[in-house]
């Protein structure tokens, strides 16, 4: 398996027991889920720092920062290193990433919001100091494209003065 690099690297999806061979401390890990990816930071010792409700949590408002074993977070899903943002954003030094992650443990993660406060926002903040989610950006882009291609043509036929470019 390929080793992760410091400049925008992404490994192939693999089983959780194999990712430790490719991941380095401070790498961003993604876990496949139906319809989205769960994201956390690799600790270098078989664990991942991530924002999660965890066992016994009854609402998304109860999200906290946790450290769990990769296999526990993955369950039966695949996992990969995804540091693609390194190409655009300078990652913080590994020690700073891990310090941020460690200092977050057990703290309230804020009210979960898929668009503005999800696990990817938190992992990006730990790695880059920026709270952004590529999944949210991709979803918004897809919705905009759908609207532009499905609704805009009929709307412009009916109201051409609003659609003059």
C-alpha positions as CSV (number, residue, x, y, z in Angstrom):
1,X,0.0,0.0,0.0
2,X,1.2,3.5,-0.8
3,X,2.5,5.7,2.0
4,X,0.7,9.0,2.5
5,X,2.5,12.1,1.5
6,X,2.5,15.7,2.7
7,X,1.2,17.2,-0.6
8,X,-2.4,16.3,-1.4
9,X,-2.3,12.5,-1.1
10,X,-5.2,10.1,-1.0
11,X,-4.9,6.4,-0.6
12,X,-7.2,3.8,-2.0
13,X,-10.1,2.5,0.2
14,X,-9.0,-0.4,2.4
15,X,-9.9,-2.4,5.4
16,X,-9.4,-0.8,8.8
17,X,-6.8,-3.3,9.8
18,X,-4.6,-2.3,6.8
19,X,-4.8,1.6,7.0
20,X,-2.1,1.8,9.7
21,X,0.5,0.8,7.1
22,X,-0.3,3.9,5.0
23,X,-1.4,6.5,7.6
24,X,0.9,8.8,9.5
25,X,0.0,10.6,12.8
26,X,-2.0,13.7,11.9
27,X,-3.4,12.3,8.6
28,X,-7.0,12.8,7.9
29,X,-8.9,9.5,7.7
30,X,-12.2,9.0,5.9
31,X,-14.6,6.2,6.6
32,X,-17.2,5.2,4.0
33,X,-20.8,5.5,5.1
34,X,-23.9,5.2,3.0
35,X,-24.3,8.7,1.4
36,X,-21.4,10.4,3.2
37,X,-17.9,10.0,4.7
38,X,-17.1,10.1,8.4
39,X,-13.8,12.0,9.0
40,X,-11.2,12.1,11.8
41,X,-7.5,12.5,12.5
42,X,-5.2,9.5,12.8
43,X,-3.3,9.4,16.1
44,X,-0.4,7.2,14.9
45,X,-1.3,4.4,17.4
46,X,-4.3,2.7,15.8
47,X,-6.8,5.3,16.9
48,X,-8.7,8.2,15.4
49,X,-9.8,11.5,16.9
50,X,-13.3,12.4,15.7
51,X,-16.5,14.1,16.5
52,X,-19.3,11.7,17.3
53,X,-22.4,11.2,19.3
54,X,-21.2,7.8,20.5
55,X,-23.1,5.1,22.5
56,X,-26.1,6.3,24.4
57,X,-26.3,9.7,22.8
58,X,-29.9,10.6,22.0
59,X,-29.5,13.7,19.9
60,X,-27.1,15.2,17.4
61,X,-26.8,18.1,19.9
62,X,-24.8,15.8,22.2
63,X,-21.8,15.4,19.9
64,X,-18.4,15.3,21.6
65,X,-14.8,14.8,20.5
66,X,-13.6,11.2,21.0
67,X,-10.7,8.9,20.4
68,X,-11.7,5.4,19.3
69,X,-9.8,2.6,17.7
70,X,-10.0,2.7,13.9
71,X,-11.7,-0.7,13.7
72,X,-14.4,0.5,16.1
73,X,-15.1,3.7,14.0
74,X,-14.9,1.8,10.7
75,X,-17.1,-1.2,11.7
76,X,-17.5,-3.0,8.4
77,X,-16.8,0.1,6.2
78,X,-13.7,0.9,4.3
79,X,-11.2,3.6,5.3
80,X,-8.6,5.7,3.5
81,X,-6.1,8.6,4.1
82,X,-7.4,11.7,2.5
83,X,-5.0,14.6,2.6
84,X,-5.9,16.0,-0.8
85,X,-6.5,19.5,0.8
86,X,-2.8,19.7,1.5
87,X,-2.4,20.8,-2.1
88,X,-4.3,23.9,-1.4
89,X,-4.0,24.4,2.4
90,X,-0.8,24.2,4.4
91,X,-1.3,21.5,7.1
92,X,-0.2,22.5,10.6
93,X,2.8,20.7,12.0
94,X,2.0,17.1,13.1
95,X,2.6,18.0,16.8
96,X,0.1,20.9,16.6
97,X,-2.5,18.7,14.8
98,X,-2.2,16.0,17.5
99,X,-2.2,18.6,20.3
100,X,-5.4,20.1,19.0
101,X,-7.0,16.7,18.7
102,X,-5.9,15.6,22.2
103,X,-7.0,18.9,23.8
104,X,-10.5,18.4,22.2
105,X,-11.1,15.0,23.8
106,X,-14.4,14.9,25.8
107,X,-15.3,18.5,24.9
108,X,-18.7,19.4,23.5
109,X,-18.5,19.5,19.7
110,X,-21.3,22.0,19.4
111,X,-24.7,21.3,18.0
112,X,-24.2,19.0,15.0
113,X,-25.2,20.5,11.7
114,X,-24.4,18.7,8.5
115,X,-23.9,21.9,6.6
116,X,-21.8,23.9,9.1
117,X,-20.6,21.7,12.0
118,X,-19.9,18.2,11.0
119,X,-17.0,15.8,11.6
120,X,-15.2,16.9,8.4
121,X,-15.3,20.6,9.6
122,X,-13.7,19.5,12.8
123,X,-11.0,17.3,11.2
124,X,-10.1,20.1,8.8
125,X,-9.9,22.5,11.7
126,X,-7.5,20.2,13.5
127,X,-5.3,19.6,10.5
128,X,-5.4,23.0,8.7
129,X,-7.0,25.5,11.1
130,X,-9.9,25.9,8.7
131,X,-13.4,24.7,9.4
132,X,-14.7,23.6,6.0
133,X,-16.3,20.5,4.5
134,X,-15.7,19.4,0.9
135,X,-18.7,17.1,1.2
136,X,-20.9,20.1,1.8
137,X,-19.3,22.1,-1.0
138,X,-19.8,19.2,-3.4
139,X,-23.4,18.7,-2.4
140,X,-24.1,22.4,-2.8
141,X,-22.4,22.4,-6.2
142,X,-24.5,19.4,-7.3
143,X,-27.7,21.0,-6.2
144,X,-26.9,24.2,-8.0
145,X,-26.0,22.3,-11.1
146,X,-29.3,20.4,-10.9
147,X,-31.3,23.6,-10.5
148,X,-29.4,25.3,-13.4
149,X,-30.0,22.3,-15.7
150,X,-33.5,21.3,-14.7
151,X,-35.4,24.4,-13.6
152,X,-33.5,27.2,-15.2
153,X,-34.3,26.3,-18.8
154,X,-38.1,26.2,-18.3
155,X,-38.0,29.3,-16.1
156,X,-36.0,31.2,-18.7
157,X,-38.5,30.1,-21.4
158,X,-41.3,31.6,-19.4
159,X,-39.5,34.7,-18.0
160,X,-36.6,35.4,-20.5
161,X,-35.9,38.9,-19.2
162,X,-34.8,37.4,-15.9
163,X,-32.3,35.1,-17.6
164,X,-30.5,37.4,-19.9
165,X,-26.8,36.9,-19.4
